[in-house]
């Protein structure tokens, strides 16, 4: 046999190599190629001592085994008691021996129930690494955090980490319908295969739970806010129960959306009036029924009296009546009600940006303790950029939950690369001035500003049944980054990008450095080529894909892009200052003053708050028209630069993901030009001015752009 | 480092192990564990000589490399000329050297343009294996066939294989809509991500093409027979072109469904009358436009004047007028028209089973040469069992294409394990007696009975974007088996099951033997627990999932199960004999006689052709009522036995697929009982008789079964 000329191809690309890498998300567990780091890891991880045998602890153990096998090529022996040294000891506080417990006493005092400790300790003169927490799920969080250290090739010689989540409800909102379509979903269809539940447990449910646990997400709302009452029938609750059973050992609670009219639709009642005794009773019984199946059921998310959804106002009641009635039903079981403040009415002629504040601010202090009001990050609707929502900082007696959108409804679906943690961070760092300078949105949301016990951040999921979960390989970073920021709303998005790139692709600095820069700048690129200088909601109608600043024929005025940009011969922008709708008055005086004054209003928010003359001089000396055109061009150029950066990554990563991202960036570049050309040609009709030097000629006519139709754009409705 | 206690876990189950195995279909390329077989392979495959450098040949080379790496742990060196011996020589006829060409001269005379030769030859006293054919795609077929030999661990010492496909159009019909829902799709949603096409080429498109090429499928209809005309607009044709470019090197042609009214809907014409010069011209121009993009475009599949679809009859024309008009449009480019014979009308009071024959048989000989009439295997609609369609054997002057349904619309969706090649084989082996005994359906379809040049078999695909492609791991066998049978309609389904099991799971006889038996028997099990003794179309309405023999309120009589079983106090069954609708007269006299006579009619088709008294004595001595009840019980028992067989396979296969199939069999068992109980309780109302000994008591009441509703059952419409 020695005469055979066999050539080993180590990097042979087989059938599903791509599928597998894409599928593994940030848990690639790539081989540690730096031999001194690998040695350090092996020397410090001679055995693993696993304490406890709950499902959660078994998951933690399996995770360590998988990771060590893949990263180090072998698995330290698993033990159940401590003998040698340089062991990894994994277990909850109560499972630790007295000596270690004592050693960690003061550390345990500093973490909360979900926090963990990763620490190098010496017991009987033997050096060990301990991963622990107050319960098994906290231990699992510690294990994933430890593996992140390994994945990013950081030192483990001397560890001393205490980390607790700063928010209580860290939750994904799935806008998934029972027919498996996903409203605003761009990564295929719903993961939840209701047809095969409860008896068939898809491996993806487990992998989904695992991915979420790895970033500290502890809740999931399975169903769309535009809810179908059938989810609350026994036929479906049985299926929800099966999912809850899968998610439980990963520390993930299941929540559902409650359709306010469910008592009528599935309960045979004549009303859904929250003051009606039969209705109250129906919800109480429904809660009993649910908690009997799912003792740790999280509670309900409710969209009421918004965009056609039923709600308490149908019966002359208000949001407080509705929320508190549901709160009472789940109180005996520790459940919560997440009541959305995303409301605006076709019967309200007021600036849409003002309506949620106007309606909800007066309710401050009136909700029950287990109600949290869920507020979108901005006052309109998940735009590429919005000033922070004025409700943050305006309801000191009410817990407010942040609602971010991870799925890219208004940001290029799953074909545009945009790193959203940069957007989330901008919102969280915004200063409300509620209690003076430094009263950031993050402090409102994590409860430190008002000492709220109930806190949370929700993210509208970008997850579907695509092989790679999120449609775009880089959209995985938005899921990841959401989880990391929700755990710690003060985390810098650069750190998140760094962790994610290393865990997902490579630790090579020549890869990480330029690609991280590309990610960080990607969000501003999208703002530039879609909605620069405070423009907003000028996407095409319904599906929200591509530009549609000309759309003006929708039945409700506030659904039309023309409502938002108000371009005319004199200029462009929505006057929300005191000469206009006075929306600025909804902010604290310091902020109001800043936004209200054309001179002090940040240029990134300019056209959000002001109608500005085409000849207005921007800070860089350009007229508004020229500056706007140059911003659009800048966005296009930034995408071109992203392409250049990406082209140089080929040698660092697998060819499939390299090609995937390359194809997607090509689409993004094409569409950035589409945005630039369509918007500038349209606005040019009002400005009557030529394009400044440096802005490329349009590739098509305005009529061409207006003629484009996308009847089957995904995620629409 | 030697002191470290590292334990290697070779079979560690990581994150995506299951996803990967499921995804790889029958191309697992498992390690050849038998060392003498592995040695034989290595000894006979010292180098690979690849001749040619077309895309197709590169694919063949990559396939061999992937397979050898995975099965033998190493890859023989790739050469471009023959030097040593015991080489594998891969290339088309024209690329072979003169000596080998001469050696294979008589073999080439025996294969058709898609056939291949796999042969051990001696040139210059050196032994080599040659894989060749008349073109590169034929070579690729040969390579996949060769790899099947290896995957099934068969000897390669002395090969002499000539194999040509017996049908020309071997095609999948995707009933995929432009919004990615799939009519009758139970494996997720459409693979075709129209939103991201043409610029994003999903790896799955490539993997799909590869899987199809491996079983000889050479065509795919991308869109639903209930067609949307937008697919014929430039916006979509650009996307179709991108898919055609991906599929071409794999020998797969793209076809589309043509909505007959497209000239009105997207052409701005006032009519779609096939005799109207403007309409004729519109289709001619459309063909020119399509072929400019896709020079090897296959042609159109048309569902016309059926179930509400538009067609020539809307203009007082007939199917021949419609088909021939379209045929003329694609003739200059070698395209074909597949015109479906699946028609029945609410204005026709005749037995639905008779209508397609009544309408189409008189057209025999009237279609243009490039029209093929596509006929479902039975006269109703893809039931668990139907007698063969009477059009087979009744249109000697017209090429007839078989339409099978691979997706399990009426056979338990993707939760029931049923091996459909057994069903397909039964149909193909049926004797039409058209030219005397032995005039089987297979001979009609492969053209040998009437010397048709245009031949084909279509299968309604069961493929979706589920990780494992088909929803049920064993549903992959139906895709595989369809391909194999279409290549050779005389192949025994046991051979297919054997090949598939070995390629997909294991060559261990202790696994293969019992599981093969289980597969072969699975189809009869489904017939028994759903529709024994010739019953048909008693599924619940719309979605067709689960039993609904009581349904009688649909607007069209022939949509109601009661129309089909006609149970009453006297008995049950549809009298299609000469005392009834005389549908039997549509068959040749020998067959007519057989079916028409209650005594000779096969009991498996009894209630299809006869209304039979409850007290009728079956061949086994039981009364019809008792026999029917016992058949239902037998079906349930067979599923129980399938579970028993499967439970013993754990040690032979990966745990994920073991558990997946286990969960699905549990669902199947539950639902087999549901079928038995619901049907027997319902029919018992008419028979007025008790259940015979051996039949288990119903688990619920009839009212309970009638109350079950599945508003979001997948694939519905």
Interface residues (C-beta under 8 A of the other chain):
Chain A: X1 X4 X5 X6 X7 X8 X9 X12 X14 X15 X16 X18 X19 X20 X23 X24 X27 X39 X42 X46 X47 X65 X66 X69 X70 X74 X75 X76 X77 X178 X179 X180 X181 X186 X188 X189 X194 X195 X196 X199 X200 X201 X203 X204 X207 X210 X230 X413 X414 X415 X465 X466 X467 X656 X660 X663 X664 X666 X667 X670 X711 X712 X713 X714
Chain B: X1 X4 X5 X6 X7 X8 X9 X12 X14 X15 X16 X18 X19 X20 X23 X24 X27 X39 X42 X46 X47 X65 X66 X69 X70 X74 X75 X76 X77 X178 X179 X180 X181 X186 X188 X189 X194 X195 X196 X199 X200 X201 X203 X204 X207 X210 X230 X413 X414 X415 X465 X466 X467 X656 X660 X663 X664 X666 X667 X670 X711 X712 X713 X714
